[in-house]
Amino acid sequence: MGIIIAILIFSFIIFFHELGHFVLAKLNGIEVQEFAIGMGPALFAKEYHGTLYAVRILPIGGYCAMGEDDEATDSPANFNNKSVWARISVIAAGPVFNFILAFVCAIVLIAFVGYDEPVIGSLDEGYPAQEADLQPGDRIVEINGKNIHLFREVKTYNQFHQGEEVEIIFERDGIERGVILQPKYNEEISYYLLGINGAGNTRATPLKTLQYSAYEVKYWIDTTLSSLKMLVTGQIGIDQLSGPVGIVDVVDSTYKETRDYGALTVTVNMLNIAILISANLGVMNLLPLPALDGGRLVFLAIEAVRRKRISPEKEGYVHFAGIVVLMVLMVVVLFNDIQRVFF
C-alpha cells in the first residue's frame, strides 16, 4: 500500500508541474501537441481539441509538448513564435505550480496539526543553551543573522553547521536579547547539540495558517538550497542523493510506521512528504542547468536582453548535453538508492 501511495504522490506532483506549463501555454494561445503523465508506452491516450492527453506506463516523469524544439514553423500558435515573455511565463509556470501545490498542502497540514513556533519548550541539562541562561518560553528570532520562523529551522541550522559557534537572538517579555553558544559534542550519538527543545505545535487561526504555510514552503526551499550548497562544496557526497526509488522507500517506510495510529496520522505524514517533494522539485527545476526549466529560462533571459534568439541548433546541443549528464546522474542516484534499500 505504501508503494502505491508513493507512486500516486509522485505522479500527482509531476502532473501539477506539467499542468503549470499547460495552463500558461493555453492562456498564451500556444498549441500543445501532447500532455502526458509518465514515460514509455501509453496506457491511455485520447486526442481532444488538437492535444493528445496520455497516461504512460512508467510513473517517473511527464511532459507538456509544445513544439518548443521546432526550429521553424509557420504556425502563429507555435511556442517559438510567441513573445519571449510569453515563453518565459510558460517555462516558469511548472516550478511555480510546484510551490503553489506545496503551499496548498501546507495549508491542509497546518489546519490539521498546527505550526511549530520557534519557542523553547525545555533545555537539556549541561548543554550550552542552559548555561547561557536561555529559558523555556523564550522565542528564537535569529540564528547567525538568519530569521527563524519555525522551531525546525533551529534544528536544521545546527544539523547543517555542526560544531560551529552560533549567535542566537531571542525575545523574552517583548525584549530582544542575544547569546553566543558553542555546541557541545555528544559522544553517544556523535552529534553536536545546543540543548534546545521545542514547545510543540500551536493550533492555528485561519490567518496564522496562511502565514505559517508560507513559512513551511520557505523552510523546504531553504533546506533544498542548503543541501545543494553542501553538495557543491563537498560537505555531502553524491552517494547521499536520493531519487524515485529512495522516495518510494521513504513513503513506504513512513506508511508502515504510522498506519497503526490511524488514517489521520498517515495523511499528515504523507502531506509533509508531498510538501518536501513538491518544493524540492520546484527548486531543482529552476536551477540554471541545461535541459531543466531553469536552463531554458537562462536562454530566454539572454534572448530578452539581446532581443534576438540564440540559434535553436546551438541551444539544442546544450540541452542535449544536459540531458546526457542528467541521465548519468539518474543512473548513479538509482544505483545508490538500490544499494541503500536492498542491501
WOURVEN-V973042 format. One record per backbone hydrogen bond with DSSP energy under -0.5 kcal/mol. CO is the residue of the C=O (numbers start at 0). NH is the residue of the N-H. Records with the same first field share a line. If there is no record, write none. Layout:
# WOURVEN-V973042
CO=NH, NH
This chain:
# WOURVEN-V973042
0=4
1=5
2=6
3=7
4=8
5=9
6=10
7=11
8=12
9=13
10=14
11=15
12=16
13=17
14=18
15=19
16=20
17=21
18=22
19=23
20=24
21=25
22=26
23=27
24=29
25=28
30=32
32=51
33=35, 64
34=53
35=62
36=55
38=57
40=56
43=54
45=52
47=50
50=47, 52
51=34, 53
52=45
53=36
54=42, 43
56=58
57=38, 59
60=37
62=35
63=65
64=32, 33
65=78
66=69
74=77
76=30
77=80
78=81
82=86
83=87
84=88
85=89
86=90
87=91
88=92
89=93
90=93, 94
91=95
92=96
93=97
94=98
95=99
96=100
97=101
98=102
99=103
100=104
101=105
102=106
103=107
104=108
105=109
106=110
107=111
108=112
109=113
114=116, 201
115=150
116=118
117=139
118=198
119=136
121=196
123=126
126=129, 130
127=131
128=133
129=132
134=137
137=119, 139
138=170
140=147
141=168
142=145
144=146
145=142
149=152, 153
150=153, 154
151=155
152=156
153=157
154=158
155=159
156=160
158=161
160=163
163=182
165=167, 180
166=143, 168
167=169, 178
168=140, 141
169=176
170=138
171=174
174=171
176=169
178=167
180=165, 182
183=192
184=186
185=188, 189, 190
190=185
192=183
193=128
194=123
196=120, 121
201=114
204=208
205=209
206=210
207=211
208=212
209=213
210=214
211=215
212=216
213=217
214=218
215=219
216=220
217=221
218=222
219=223
220=224
221=225
222=226
223=227
224=228
225=229
226=230
227=231
228=232
229=234, 235
230=233
236=239
237=240
242=246
243=247
244=248
245=249
246=250
247=251
248=252
249=253
250=254
251=255
252=256
253=257
254=258
257=260
258=261
261=265
262=266
263=267
264=268
265=269
266=270
267=271
268=272
269=273
270=274
271=275
272=276
273=277
274=278
275=279
276=280
277=281
278=282
279=283
280=284
281=285
282=285, 286
283=286
284=293
286=288
288=291, 294
291=295
292=296
293=297
294=298
295=299
296=300
297=301
298=302
299=303
300=304
301=305
302=306, 307
310=314
311=315
312=316
313=317
314=318
315=319
316=320
317=321
318=322
319=323
320=324
321=325
322=326
323=327
324=328
325=329
326=330
327=331
328=332
329=333
330=334
331=335
332=336
333=337
334=338
335=339
336=340
337=341
338=342
